[in-house]
Amino acid sequence: MLEVVEPERLVNSFADWTLIRRLVPEGKGTRLLLEHTGFDLDDTRRRAAFDRMGPGRRELVLPEFATLVEAG
């Protein structure tokens, strides 16, 4: 873990990548912003990894995060 600013920011890294998660109040709810950096999209293997992560975020990570936020 690189940085934790409760309850709004969580930063961690692995390999050459950094993942920043931010919670931003919006109306009566909260918006989750993900920033994933460190990808060399000109590298075939890293591009493939990047492309595989999108569906995983939508189908696994985001629903799990929503459950944690709702549990408060």
PDB file of N, H, CA, C and O in Angstrom:
ATOM      1  N   MET A   1       0.847  -1.166   0.000  1.00  0.00           N
ATOM      2  CA  MET A   1       0.000   0.000   0.000  1.00  0.00           C
ATOM      3  C   MET A   1       0.896   1.234   0.000  1.00  0.00           C
ATOM      4  O   MET A   1       1.804   1.348   0.823  1.00  0.00           O
ATOM      5  N   LEU A   2       0.640   2.144  -0.913  1.00  0.00           N
ATOM      6  H   LEU A   2      -0.098   2.051  -1.581  1.00  0.00           H
ATOM      7  CA  LEU A   2       1.431   3.364  -0.989  1.00  0.00           C
ATOM      8  C   LEU A   2       0.821   4.517  -0.214  1.00  0.00           C
ATOM      9  O   LEU A   2       1.531   5.323   0.387  1.00  0.00           O
ATOM     10  N   GLU A   3      -0.524   4.588  -0.236  1.00  0.00           N
ATOM     11  H   GLU A   3      -1.101   3.934  -0.724  1.00  0.00           H
ATOM     12  CA  GLU A   3      -1.182   5.726   0.407  1.00  0.00           C
ATOM     13  C   GLU A   3      -2.612   5.368   0.755  1.00  0.00           C
ATOM     14  O   GLU A   3      -3.310   4.713  -0.019  1.00  0.00           O
ATOM     15  N   VAL A   4      -3.042   5.809   1.935  1.00  0.00           N
ATOM     16  H   VAL A   4      -2.475   6.341   2.564  1.00  0.00           H
ATOM     17  CA  VAL A   4      -4.439   5.679   2.349  1.00  0.00           C
ATOM     18  C   VAL A   4      -4.852   7.011   2.949  1.00  0.00           C
ATOM     19  O   VAL A   4      -4.235   7.494   3.898  1.00  0.00           O
ATOM     20  N   VAL A   5      -5.890   7.596   2.395  1.00  0.00           N
ATOM     21  H   VAL A   5      -6.392   7.203   1.624  1.00  0.00           H
ATOM     22  CA  VAL A   5      -6.487   8.811   2.937  1.00  0.00           C
ATOM     23  C   VAL A   5      -7.960   8.480   3.129  1.00  0.00           C
ATOM     24  O   VAL A   5      -8.753   8.574   2.192  1.00  0.00           O
ATOM     25  N   GLU A   6      -8.322   8.092   4.347  1.00  0.00           N
ATOM     26  H   GLU A   6      -7.678   8.015   5.108  1.00  0.00           H
ATOM     27  CA  GLU A   6      -9.704   7.696   4.597  1.00  0.00           C
ATOM     28  C   GLU A   6     -10.600   8.914   4.606  1.00  0.00           C
ATOM     29  O   GLU A   6     -10.197   9.956   5.122  1.00  0.00           O
ATOM     30  N   PRO A   7     -11.769   8.830   4.071  1.00  0.00           N
ATOM     31  CA  PRO A   7     -12.357   7.723   3.336  1.00  0.00           C
ATOM     32  C   PRO A   7     -12.307   7.938   1.824  1.00  0.00           C
ATOM     33  O   PRO A   7     -13.134   7.385   1.099  1.00  0.00           O
ATOM     34  N   GLU A   8     -11.359   8.723   1.344  1.00  0.00           N
ATOM     35  H   GLU A   8     -10.688   9.172   1.933  1.00  0.00           H
ATOM     36  CA  GLU A   8     -11.466   9.159  -0.044  1.00  0.00           C
ATOM     37  C   GLU A   8     -10.425   8.642  -1.022  1.00  0.00           C
ATOM     38  O   GLU A   8     -10.646   8.743  -2.229  1.00  0.00           O
ATOM     39  N   ARG A   9      -9.300   8.093  -0.569  1.00  0.00           N
ATOM     40  H   ARG A   9      -9.120   8.012   0.411  1.00  0.00           H
ATOM     41  CA  ARG A   9      -8.236   7.750  -1.515  1.00  0.00           C
ATOM     42  C   ARG A   9      -7.465   6.515  -1.029  1.00  0.00           C
ATOM     43  O   ARG A   9      -7.115   6.399   0.146  1.00  0.00           O
ATOM     44  N   LEU A  10      -7.213   5.598  -1.976  1.00  0.00           N
ATOM     45  H   LEU A  10      -7.497   5.693  -2.930  1.00  0.00           H
ATOM     46  CA  LEU A  10      -6.431   4.400  -1.706  1.00  0.00           C
ATOM     47  C   LEU A  10      -5.505   4.189  -2.898  1.00  0.00           C
ATOM     48  O   LEU A  10      -5.971   4.118  -4.036  1.00  0.00           O
ATOM     49  N   VAL A  11      -4.201   4.089  -2.653  1.00  0.00           N
ATOM     50  H   VAL A  11      -3.823   4.147  -1.729  1.00  0.00           H
ATOM     51  CA  VAL A  11      -3.218   3.935  -3.728  1.00  0.00           C
ATOM     52  C   VAL A  11      -2.354   2.717  -3.424  1.00  0.00           C
ATOM     53  O   VAL A  11      -1.810   2.592  -2.327  1.00  0.00           O
ATOM     54  N   ASN A  12      -2.233   1.828  -4.391  1.00  0.00           N
ATOM     55  H   ASN A  12      -2.675   1.929  -5.282  1.00  0.00           H
ATOM     56  CA  ASN A  12      -1.298   0.721  -4.251  1.00  0.00           C
ATOM     57  C   ASN A  12      -0.633   0.442  -5.595  1.00  0.00           C
ATOM     58  O   ASN A  12      -1.086   0.910  -6.639  1.00  0.00           O
ATOM     59  N   SER A  13       0.435  -0.322  -5.547  1.00  0.00           N
ATOM     60  H   SER A  13       0.803  -0.703  -4.699  1.00  0.00           H
ATOM     61  CA  SER A  13       1.161  -0.620  -6.784  1.00  0.00           C
ATOM     62  C   SER A  13       1.556  -2.078  -6.803  1.00  0.00           C
ATOM     63  O   SER A  13       1.634  -2.736  -5.766  1.00  0.00           O
ATOM     64  N   PHE A  14       1.804  -2.571  -8.003  1.00  0.00           N
ATOM     65  H   PHE A  14       1.741  -2.036  -8.846  1.00  0.00           H
ATOM     66  CA  PHE A  14       2.305  -3.919  -8.217  1.00  0.00           C
ATOM     67  C   PHE A  14       2.988  -3.908  -9.577  1.00  0.00           C
ATOM     68  O   PHE A  14       2.523  -3.262 -10.516  1.00  0.00           O
ATOM     69  N   ALA A  15       4.073  -4.618  -9.666  1.00  0.00           N
ATOM     70  H   ALA A  15       4.451  -5.143  -8.903  1.00  0.00           H
ATOM     71  CA  ALA A  15       4.905  -4.579 -10.877  1.00  0.00           C
ATOM     72  C   ALA A  15       5.210  -3.115 -11.189  1.00  0.00           C
ATOM     73  O   ALA A  15       5.686  -2.386 -10.318  1.00  0.00           O
ATOM     74  N   ASP A  16       4.945  -2.682 -12.407  1.00  0.00           N
ATOM     75  H   ASP A  16       4.558  -3.274 -13.114  1.00  0.00           H
ATOM     76  CA  ASP A  16       5.185  -1.292 -12.805  1.00  0.00           C
ATOM     77  C   ASP A  16       3.916  -0.457 -12.761  1.00  0.00           C
ATOM     78  O   ASP A  16       3.917   0.690 -13.208  1.00  0.00           O
ATOM     79  N   TRP A  17       2.839  -1.010 -12.232  1.00  0.00           N
ATOM     80  H   TRP A  17       2.838  -1.942 -11.869  1.00  0.00           H
ATOM     81  CA  TRP A  17       1.541  -0.367 -12.284  1.00  0.00           C
ATOM     82  C   TRP A  17       1.194   0.294 -10.958  1.00  0.00           C
ATOM     83  O   TRP A  17       1.606  -0.160  -9.891  1.00  0.00           O
ATOM     84  N   THR A  18       0.439   1.362 -11.048  1.00  0.00           N
ATOM     85  H   THR A  18       0.105   1.731 -11.915  1.00  0.00           H
ATOM     86  CA  THR A  18      -0.110   2.027  -9.864  1.00  0.00           C
ATOM     87  C   THR A  18      -1.616   2.139 -10.047  1.00  0.00           C
ATOM     88  O   THR A  18      -2.095   2.532 -11.110  1.00  0.00           O
ATOM     89  N   LEU A  19      -2.348   1.794  -9.009  1.00  0.00           N
ATOM     90  H   LEU A  19      -1.958   1.476  -8.145  1.00  0.00           H
ATOM     91  CA  LEU A  19      -3.809   1.872  -9.036  1.00  0.00           C
ATOM     92  C   LEU A  19      -4.266   2.845  -7.958  1.00  0.00           C
ATOM     93  O   LEU A  19      -3.985   2.665  -6.773  1.00  0.00           O
ATOM     94  N   ILE A  20      -4.978   3.883  -8.398  1.00  0.00           N
ATOM     95  H   ILE A  20      -5.207   4.029  -9.361  1.00  0.00           H
ATOM     96  CA  ILE A  20      -5.522   4.889  -7.485  1.00  0.00           C
ATOM     97  C   ILE A  20      -7.044   4.777  -7.509  1.00  0.00           C
ATOM     98  O   ILE A  20      -7.665   4.814  -8.571  1.00  0.00           O
ATOM     99  N   ARG A  21      -7.633   4.640  -6.328  1.00  0.00           N
ATOM    100  H   ARG A  21      -7.129   4.610  -5.465  1.00  0.00           H
ATOM    101  CA  ARG A  21      -9.087   4.609  -6.195  1.00  0.00           C
ATOM    102  C   ARG A  21      -9.482   5.843  -5.397  1.00  0.00           C
ATOM    103  O   ARG A  21      -8.936   6.109  -4.326  1.00  0.00           O
ATOM    104  N   ARG A  22     -10.440   6.592  -5.935  1.00  0.00           N
ATOM    105  H   ARG A  22     -10.883   6.376  -6.805  1.00  0.00           H
ATOM    106  CA  ARG A  22     -10.914   7.788  -5.230  1.00  0.00           C
ATOM    107  C   ARG A  22     -12.425   7.729  -5.110  1.00  0.00           C
ATOM    108  O   ARG A  22     -13.121   7.355  -6.054  1.00  0.00           O
ATOM    109  N   LEU A  23     -12.921   8.098  -3.951  1.00  0.00           N
ATOM    110  H   LEU A  23     -12.356   8.401  -3.184  1.00  0.00           H
ATOM    111  CA  LEU A  23     -14.357   8.224  -3.714  1.00  0.00           C
ATOM    112  C   LEU A  23     -14.679   9.710  -3.672  1.00  0.00           C
ATOM    113  O   LEU A  23     -14.097  10.462  -2.890  1.00  0.00           O
ATOM    114  N   VAL A  24     -15.617  10.125  -4.526  1.00  0.00           N
ATOM    115  H   VAL A  24     -16.089   9.514  -5.162  1.00  0.00           H
ATOM    116  CA  VAL A  24     -15.965  11.538  -4.653  1.00  0.00           C
ATOM    117  C   VAL A  24     -17.470  11.688  -4.421  1.00  0.00           C
ATOM    118  O   VAL A  24     -18.261  11.069  -5.133  1.00  0.00           O
ATOM    119  N   PRO A  25     -17.883  12.502  -3.433  1.00  0.00           N
ATOM    120  CA  PRO A  25     -19.315  12.728  -3.221  1.00  0.00           C
ATOM    121  C   PRO A  25     -19.953  13.295  -4.485  1.00  0.00           C
ATOM    122  O   PRO A  25     -19.396  14.169  -5.149  1.00  0.00           O
ATOM    123  N   GLU A  26     -21.131  12.775  -4.795  1.00  0.00           N
ATOM    124  H   GLU A  26     -21.584  12.065  -4.256  1.00  0.00           H
ATOM    125  CA  GLU A  26     -21.861  13.256  -5.982  1.00  0.00           C
ATOM    126  C   GLU A  26     -23.354  13.149  -5.712  1.00  0.00           C
ATOM    127  O   GLU A  26     -23.901  12.052  -5.601  1.00  0.00           O
ATOM    128  N   GLY A  27     -23.997  14.292  -5.608  1.00  0.00           N
ATOM    129  H   GLY A  27     -23.553  15.183  -5.698  1.00  0.00           H
ATOM    130  CA  GLY A  27     -25.431  14.293  -5.319  1.00  0.00           C
ATOM    131  C   GLY A  27     -25.693  13.591  -3.998  1.00  0.00           C
ATOM    132  O   GLY A  27     -25.107  13.937  -2.972  1.00  0.00           O
ATOM    133  N   LYS A  28     -26.580  12.599  -4.030  1.00  0.00           N
ATOM    134  H   LYS A  28     -27.056  12.317  -4.863  1.00  0.00           H
ATOM    135  CA  LYS A  28     -26.888  11.831  -2.827  1.00  0.00           C
ATOM    136  C   LYS A  28     -26.052  10.563  -2.733  1.00  0.00           C
ATOM    137  O   LYS A  28     -26.272   9.735  -1.849  1.00  0.00           O
ATOM    138  N   GLY A  29     -25.098  10.409  -3.642  1.00  0.00           N
ATOM    139  H   GLY A  29     -24.920  11.081  -4.360  1.00  0.00           H
ATOM    140  CA  GLY A  29     -24.291   9.191  -3.658  1.00  0.00           C
ATOM    141  C   GLY A  29     -22.804   9.480  -3.707  1.00  0.00           C
ATOM    142  O   GLY A  29     -22.340  10.543  -3.294  1.00  0.00           O
ATOM    143  N   THR A  30     -22.087   8.527  -4.213  1.00  0.00           N
ATOM    144  H   THR A  30     -22.464   7.664  -4.548  1.00  0.00           H
ATOM    145  CA  THR A  30     -20.635   8.612  -4.299  1.00  0.00           C
ATOM    146  C   THR A  30     -20.180   8.028  -5.625  1.00  0.00           C
ATOM    147  O   THR A  30     -20.676   6.991  -6.066  1.00  0.00           O
ATOM    148  N   ARG A  31     -19.236   8.700  -6.251  1.00  0.00           N
ATOM    149  H   ARG A  31     -18.832   9.543  -5.894  1.00  0.00           H
ATOM    150  CA  ARG A  31     -18.657   8.212  -7.507  1.00  0.00           C
ATOM    151  C   ARG A  31     -17.300   7.596  -7.191  1.00  0.00           C
ATOM    152  O   ARG A  31     -16.504   8.175  -6.451  1.00  0.00           O
ATOM    153  N   LEU A  32     -17.041   6.417  -7.757  1.00  0.00           N
ATOM    154  H   LEU A  32     -17.688   5.947  -8.358  1.00  0.00           H
ATOM    155  CA  LEU A  32     -15.753   5.755  -7.630  1.00  0.00           C
ATOM    156  C   LEU A  32     -14.956   6.029  -8.894  1.00  0.00           C
ATOM    157  O   LEU A  32     -15.402   5.712  -9.997  1.00  0.00           O
ATOM    158  N   LEU A  33     -13.775   6.619  -8.734  1.00  0.00           N
ATOM    159  H   LEU A  33     -13.413   6.877  -7.838  1.00  0.00           H
ATOM    160  CA  LEU A  33     -12.888   6.885  -9.860  1.00  0.00           C
ATOM    161  C   LEU A  33     -11.672   5.978  -9.746  1.00  0.00           C
ATOM    162  O   LEU A  33     -11.034   5.917  -8.695  1.00  0.00           O
ATOM    163  N   LEU A  34     -11.353   5.274 -10.824  1.00  0.00           N
ATOM    164  H   LEU A  34     -11.871   5.323 -11.678  1.00  0.00           H
ATOM    165  CA  LEU A  34     -10.180   4.403 -10.863  1.00  0.00           C
ATOM    166  C   LEU A  34      -9.187   4.976 -11.844  1.00  0.00           C
ATOM    167  O   LEU A  34      -9.545   5.358 -12.959  1.00  0.00           O
ATOM    168  N   GLU A  35      -7.940   5.036 -11.427  1.00  0.00           N
ATOM    169  H   GLU A  35      -7.649   4.726 -10.522  1.00  0.00           H
ATOM    170  CA  GLU A  35      -6.863   5.456 -12.317  1.00  0.00           C
ATOM    171  C   GLU A  35      -5.780   4.389 -12.237  1.00  0.00           C
ATOM    172  O   GLU A  35      -5.210   4.147 -11.173  1.00  0.00           O
ATOM    173  N   HIS A  36      -5.504   3.764 -13.354  1.00  0.00           N
ATOM    174  H   HIS A  36      -5.967   3.960 -14.219  1.00  0.00           H
ATOM    175  CA  HIS A  36      -4.530   2.674 -13.409  1.00  0.00           C
ATOM    176  C   HIS A  36      -3.434   3.102 -14.374  1.00  0.00           C
ATOM    177  O   HIS A  36      -3.685   3.235 -15.571  1.00  0.00           O
ATOM    178  N   THR A  37      -2.225   3.319 -13.873  1.00  0.00           N
ATOM    179  H   THR A  37      -2.020   3.211 -12.900  1.00  0.00           H
ATOM    180  CA  THR A  37      -1.137   3.831 -14.695  1.00  0.00           C
ATOM    181  C   THR A  37       0.026   2.840 -14.744  1.00  0.00           C
ATOM    182  O   THR A  37       0.100   1.894 -13.960  1.00  0.00           O
ATOM    183  N   GLY A  38       0.923   3.089 -15.686  1.00  0.00           N
ATOM    184  H   GLY A  38       0.863   3.858 -16.323  1.00  0.00           H
ATOM    185  CA  GLY A  38       2.135   2.288 -15.797  1.00  0.00           C
ATOM    186  C   GLY A  38       2.119   1.286 -16.926  1.00  0.00           C
ATOM    187  O   GLY A  38       3.040   0.479 -17.049  1.00  0.00           O
ATOM    188  N   PHE A  39       1.097   1.320 -17.748  1.00  0.00           N
ATOM    189  H   PHE A  39       0.348   1.976 -17.648  1.00  0.00           H
ATOM    190  CA  PHE A  39       1.004   0.385 -18.862  1.00  0.00           C
ATOM    191  C   PHE A  39       1.748   0.918 -20.079  1.00  0.00           C
ATOM    192  O   PHE A  39       1.558   2.069 -20.473  1.00  0.00           O
ATOM    193  N   ASP A  40       2.583   0.093 -20.664  1.00  0.00           N
ATOM    194  H   ASP A  40       2.738  -0.842 -20.344  1.00  0.00           H
ATOM    195  CA  ASP A  40       3.195   0.408 -21.950  1.00  0.00           C
ATOM    196  C   ASP A  40       2.313  -0.244 -23.015  1.00  0.00           C
ATOM    197  O   ASP A  40       2.477  -1.422 -23.330  1.00  0.00           O
ATOM    198  N   LEU A  41       1.385   0.527 -23.561  1.00  0.00           N
ATOM    199  H   LEU A  41       1.252   1.484 -23.305  1.00  0.00           H
ATOM    200  CA  LEU A  41       0.405  -0.031 -24.491  1.00  0.00           C
ATOM    201  C   LEU A  41       1.009  -0.393 -25.835  1.00  0.00           C
ATOM    202  O   LEU A  41       0.338  -1.008 -26.665  1.00  0.00           O
ATOM    203  N   ASP A  42       2.260  -0.026 -26.067  1.00  0.00           N
ATOM    204  H   ASP A  42       2.804   0.472 -25.393  1.00  0.00           H
ATOM    205  CA  ASP A  42       2.952  -0.455 -27.287  1.00  0.00           C
ATOM    206  C   ASP A  42       3.538  -1.854 -27.132  1.00  0.00           C
ATOM    207  O   ASP A  42       3.908  -2.485 -28.122  1.00  0.00           O
ATOM    208  N   ASP A  43       3.624  -2.337 -25.907  1.00  0.00           N
ATOM    209  H   ASP A  43       3.323  -1.824 -25.102  1.00  0.00           H
ATOM    210  CA  ASP A  43       4.112  -3.689 -25.626  1.00  0.00           C
ATOM    211  C   ASP A  43       2.928  -4.652 -25.723  1.00  0.00           C
ATOM    212  O   ASP A  43       1.932  -4.470 -25.022  1.00  0.00           O
ATOM    213  N   THR A  44       3.019  -5.656 -26.568  1.00  0.00           N
ATOM    214  H   THR A  44       3.828  -5.803 -27.137  1.00  0.00           H
ATOM    215  CA  THR A  44       1.898  -6.563 -26.837  1.00  0.00           C
ATOM    216  C   THR A  44       1.382  -7.243 -25.570  1.00  0.00           C
ATOM    217  O   THR A  44       0.171  -7.309 -25.360  1.00  0.00           O
ATOM    218  N   ARG A  45       2.267  -7.742 -24.736  1.00  0.00           N
ATOM    219  H   ARG A  45       3.251  -7.688 -24.906  1.00  0.00           H
ATOM    220  CA  ARG A  45       1.835  -8.444 -23.523  1.00  0.00           C
ATOM    221  C   ARG A  45       1.164  -7.506 -22.526  1.00  0.00           C
ATOM    222  O   ARG A  45       0.158  -7.862 -21.913  1.00  0.00           O
ATOM    223  N   ARG A  46       1.716  -6.321 -22.368  1.00  0.00           N
ATOM    224  H   ARG A  46       2.533  -6.033 -22.867  1.00  0.00           H
ATOM    225  CA  ARG A  46       1.110  -5.371 -21.424  1.00  0.00           C
ATOM    226  C   ARG A  46      -0.216  -4.840 -21.950  1.00  0.00           C
ATOM    227  O   ARG A  46      -1.137  -4.576 -21.178  1.00  0.00           O
ATOM    228  N   ARG A  47      -0.308  -4.686 -23.253  1.00  0.00           N
ATOM    229  H   ARG A  47       0.440  -4.901 -23.881  1.00  0.00           H
ATOM    230  CA  ARG A  47      -1.585  -4.261 -23.851  1.00  0.00           C
ATOM    231  C   ARG A  47      -2.652  -5.324 -23.611  1.00  0.00           C
ATOM    232  O   ARG A  47      -3.795  -4.997 -23.292  1.00  0.00           O
ATOM    233  N   ALA A  48      -2.283  -6.597 -23.764  1.00  0.00           N
ATOM    234  H   ALA A  48      -1.354  -6.863 -24.024  1.00  0.00           H
ATOM    235  CA  ALA A  48      -3.225  -7.690 -23.524  1.00  0.00           C
ATOM    236  C   ALA A  48      -3.667  -7.705 -22.058  1.00  0.00           C
ATOM    237  O   ALA A  48      -4.846  -7.917 -21.773  1.00  0.00           O
ATOM    238  N   ALA A  49      -2.740  -7.483 -21.132  1.00  0.00           N
ATOM    239  H   ALA A  49      -1.782  -7.310 -21.363  1.00  0.00           H
ATOM    240  CA  ALA A  49      -3.093  -7.437 -19.708  1.00  0.00           C
ATOM    241  C   ALA A  49      -4.059  -6.291 -19.444  1.00  0.00           C
ATOM    242  O   ALA A  49      -5.046  -6.459 -18.728  1.00  0.00           O
ATOM    243  N   PHE A  50      -3.781  -5.141 -20.013  1.00  0.00           N
ATOM    244  H   PHE A  50      -2.979  -5.005 -20.595  1.00  0.00           H
ATOM    245  CA  PHE A  50      -4.648  -3.973 -19.861  1.00  0.00           C
ATOM    246  C   PHE A  50      -6.058  -4.278 -20.373  1.00  0.00           C
ATOM    247  O   PHE A  50      -7.046  -3.966 -19.708  1.00  0.00           O
ATOM    248  N   ASP A  51      -6.143  -4.883 -21.547  1.00  0.00           N
ATOM    249  H   ASP A  51      -5.341  -5.136 -22.087  1.00  0.00           H
ATOM    250  CA  ASP A  51      -7.441  -5.198 -22.144  1.00  0.00           C
ATOM    251  C   ASP A  51      -8.228  -6.205 -21.302  1.00  0.00           C
ATOM    252  O   ASP A  51      -9.454  -6.121 -21.230  1.00  0.00           O
ATOM    253  N   ARG A  52      -7.540  -7.150 -20.667  1.00  0.00           N
ATOM    254  H   ARG A  52      -6.544  -7.218 -20.725  1.00  0.00           H
ATOM    255  CA  ARG A  52      -8.226  -8.151 -19.831  1.00  0.00           C
ATOM    256  C   ARG A  52      -8.731  -7.556 -18.519  1.00  0.00           C
ATOM    257  O   ARG A  52      -9.696  -8.061 -17.946  1.00  0.00           O
ATOM    258  N   MET A  53      -8.100  -6.505 -18.044  1.00  0.00           N
ATOM    259  H   MET A  53      -7.315  -6.095 -18.509  1.00  0.00           H
ATOM    260  CA  MET A  53      -8.483  -5.940 -16.745  1.00  0.00           C
ATOM    261  C   MET A  53      -9.809  -5.192 -16.783  1.00  0.00           C
ATOM    262  O   MET A  53     -10.508  -5.158 -15.770  1.00  0.00           O
ATOM    263  N   GLY A  54     -10.177  -4.601 -17.888  1.00  0.00           N
ATOM    264  H   GLY A  54      -9.609  -4.629 -18.711  1.00  0.00           H
ATOM    265  CA  GLY A  54     -11.425  -3.843 -17.974  1.00  0.00           C
ATOM    266  C   GLY A  54     -12.642  -4.646 -17.563  1.00  0.00           C
ATOM    267  O   GLY A  54     -13.376  -4.229 -16.666  1.00  0.00           O
ATOM    268  N   PRO A  55     -12.879  -5.797 -18.198  1.00  0.00           N
ATOM    269  CA  PRO A  55     -14.036  -6.603 -17.806  1.00  0.00           C
ATOM    270  C   PRO A  55     -13.969  -7.076 -16.350  1.00  0.00           C
ATOM    271  O   PRO A  55     -14.996  -7.151 -15.674  1.00  0.00           O
ATOM    272  N   GLY A  56     -12.784  -7.389 -15.876  1.00  0.00           N
ATOM    273  H   GLY A  56     -11.950  -7.329 -16.425  1.00  0.00           H
ATOM    274  CA  GLY A  56     -12.639  -7.828 -14.491  1.00  0.00           C
ATOM    275  C   GLY A  56     -13.035  -6.744 -13.513  1.00  0.00           C
ATOM    276  O   GLY A  56     -13.651  -7.022 -12.484  1.00  0.00           O
ATOM    277  N   ARG A  57     -12.686  -5.520 -13.827  1.00  0.00           N
ATOM    278  H   ARG A  57     -12.186  -5.294 -14.663  1.00  0.00           H
ATOM    279  CA  ARG A  57     -13.066  -4.395 -12.956  1.00  0.00           C
ATOM    280  C   ARG A  57     -14.582  -4.260 -12.910  1.00  0.00           C
ATOM    281  O   ARG A  57     -15.176  -4.146 -11.839  1.00  0.00           O
ATOM    282  N   ARG A  58     -15.200  -4.275 -14.096  1.00  0.00           N
ATOM    283  H   ARG A  58     -14.717  -4.367 -14.967  1.00  0.00           H
ATOM    284  CA  ARG A  58     -16.658  -4.085 -14.165  1.00  0.00           C
ATOM    285  C   ARG A  58     -17.421  -5.236 -13.523  1.00  0.00           C
ATOM    286  O   ARG A  58     -18.418  -5.008 -12.839  1.00  0.00           O
ATOM    287  N   GLU A  59     -16.969  -6.465 -13.731  1.00  0.00           N
ATOM    288  H   GLU A  59     -16.158  -6.651 -14.287  1.00  0.00           H
ATOM    289  CA  GLU A  59     -17.735  -7.633 -13.298  1.00  0.00           C
ATOM    290  C   GLU A  59     -17.412  -8.100 -11.884  1.00  0.00           C
ATOM    291  O   GLU A  59     -18.259  -8.708 -11.229  1.00  0.00           O
ATOM    292  N   LEU A  60     -16.195  -7.824 -11.399  1.00  0.00           N
ATOM    293  H   LEU A  60     -15.507  -7.330 -11.931  1.00  0.00           H
ATOM    294  CA  LEU A  60     -15.796  -8.329 -10.088  1.00  0.00           C
ATOM    295  C   LEU A  60     -15.467  -7.228  -9.084  1.00  0.00           C
ATOM    296  O   LEU A  60     -16.029  -7.189  -7.989  1.00  0.00           O
ATOM    297  N   VAL A  61     -14.574  -6.356  -9.457  1.00  0.00           N
ATOM    298  H   VAL A  61     -14.119  -6.388 -10.346  1.00  0.00           H
ATOM    299  CA  VAL A  61     -14.062  -5.365  -8.507  1.00  0.00           C
ATOM    300  C   VAL A  61     -15.121  -4.334  -8.127  1.00  0.00           C
ATOM    301  O   VAL A  61     -15.341  -4.084  -6.942  1.00  0.00           O
ATOM    302  N   LEU A  62     -15.774  -3.739  -9.110  1.00  0.00           N
ATOM    303  H   LEU A  62     -15.595  -3.942 -10.072  1.00  0.00           H
ATOM    304  CA  LEU A  62     -16.740  -2.682  -8.807  1.00  0.00           C
ATOM    305  C   LEU A  62     -17.929  -3.181  -7.994  1.00  0.00           C
ATOM    306  O   LEU A  62     -18.310  -2.511  -7.034  1.00  0.00           O
ATOM    307  N   PRO A  63     -18.543  -4.331  -8.328  1.00  0.00           N
ATOM    308  CA  PRO A  63     -19.637  -4.815  -7.474  1.00  0.00           C
ATOM    309  C   PRO A  63     -19.182  -5.115  -6.045  1.00  0.00           C
ATOM    310  O   PRO A  63     -19.924  -4.859  -5.097  1.00  0.00           O
ATOM    311  N   GLU A  64     -17.975  -5.654  -5.881  1.00  0.00           N
ATOM    312  H   GLU A  64     -17.372  -5.863  -6.652  1.00  0.00           H
ATOM    313  CA  GLU A  64     -17.471  -5.944  -4.536  1.00  0.00           C
ATOM    314  C   GLU A  64     -17.246  -4.628  -3.778  1.00  0.00           C
ATOM    315  O   GLU A  64     -17.579  -4.523  -2.598  1.00  0.00           O
ATOM    316  N   PHE A  65     -16.693  -3.654  -4.446  1.00  0.00           N
ATOM    317  H   PHE A  65     -16.422  -3.740  -5.405  1.00  0.00           H
ATOM    318  CA  PHE A  65     -16.465  -2.357  -3.808  1.00  0.00           C
ATOM    319  C   PHE A  65     -17.780  -1.723  -3.402  1.00  0.00           C
ATOM    320  O   PHE A  65     -17.877  -1.159  -2.313  1.00  0.00           O
ATOM    321  N   ALA A  66     -18.799  -1.802  -4.255  1.00  0.00           N
ATOM    322  H   ALA A  66     -18.721  -2.261  -5.140  1.00  0.00           H
ATOM    323  CA  ALA A  66     -20.120  -1.245  -3.930  1.00  0.00           C
ATOM    324  C   ALA A  66     -20.704  -1.920  -2.695  1.00  0.00           C
ATOM    325  O   ALA A  66     -21.309  -1.256  -1.853  1.00  0.00           O
ATOM    326  N   THR A  67     -20.530  -3.217  -2.581  1.00  0.00           N
ATOM    327  H   THR A  67     -20.039  -3.756  -3.264  1.00  0.00           H
ATOM    328  CA  THR A  67     -21.015  -3.933  -1.409  1.00  0.00           C
ATOM    329  C   THR A  67     -20.327  -3.444  -0.142  1.00  0.00           C
ATOM    330  O   THR A  67     -20.976  -3.269   0.890  1.00  0.00           O
ATOM    331  N   LEU A  68     -19.019  -3.223  -0.212  1.00  0.00           N
ATOM    332  H   LEU A  68     -18.492  -3.365  -1.050  1.00  0.00           H
ATOM    333  CA  LEU A  68     -18.279  -2.723   0.952  1.00  0.00           C
ATOM    334  C   LEU A  68     -18.727  -1.324   1.336  1.00  0.00           C
ATOM    335  O   LEU A  68     -18.863  -1.017   2.520  1.00  0.00           O
ATOM    336  N   VAL A  69     -18.957  -0.478   0.345  1.00  0.00           N
ATOM    337  H   VAL A  69     -18.846  -0.727  -0.617  1.00  0.00           H
ATOM    338  CA  VAL A  69     -19.381   0.902   0.620  1.00  0.00           C
ATOM    339  C   VAL A  69     -20.773   0.891   1.259  1.00  0.00           C
ATOM    340  O   VAL A  69     -21.017   1.615   2.225  1.00  0.00           O
ATOM    341  N   GLU A  70     -21.675   0.082   0.731  1.00  0.00           N
ATOM    342  H   GLU A  70     -21.476  -0.506  -0.053  1.00  0.00           H
ATOM    343  CA  GLU A  70     -23.029   0.018   1.272  1.00  0.00           C
ATOM    344  C   GLU A  70     -23.034  -0.494   2.708  1.00  0.00           C
ATOM    345  O   GLU A  70     -23.863  -0.079   3.518  1.00  0.00           O
ATOM    346  N   ALA A  71     -22.105  -1.396   3.019  1.00  0.00           N
ATOM    347  H   ALA A  71     -21.432  -1.733   2.361  1.00  0.00           H
ATOM    348  CA  ALA A  71     -22.029  -1.959   4.379  1.00  0.00           C
ATOM    349  C   ALA A  71     -21.523  -0.918   5.373  1.00  0.00           C
ATOM    350  O   ALA A  71     -21.750  -1.017   6.578  1.00  0.00           O
ATOM    351  N   GLY A  72     -20.820   0.098   4.821  1.00  0.00           N
ATOM    352  H   GLY A  72     -20.636   0.178   3.841  1.00  0.00           H
ATOM    353  CA  GLY A  72     -20.388   1.253   5.580  1.00  0.00           C
ATOM    354  C   GLY A  72     -19.396   1.011   6.623  1.00  0.00           C
ATOM    355  O   GLY A  72     -18.980   1.944   7.310  1.00  0.00           O
TER     356      GLY A  72
END
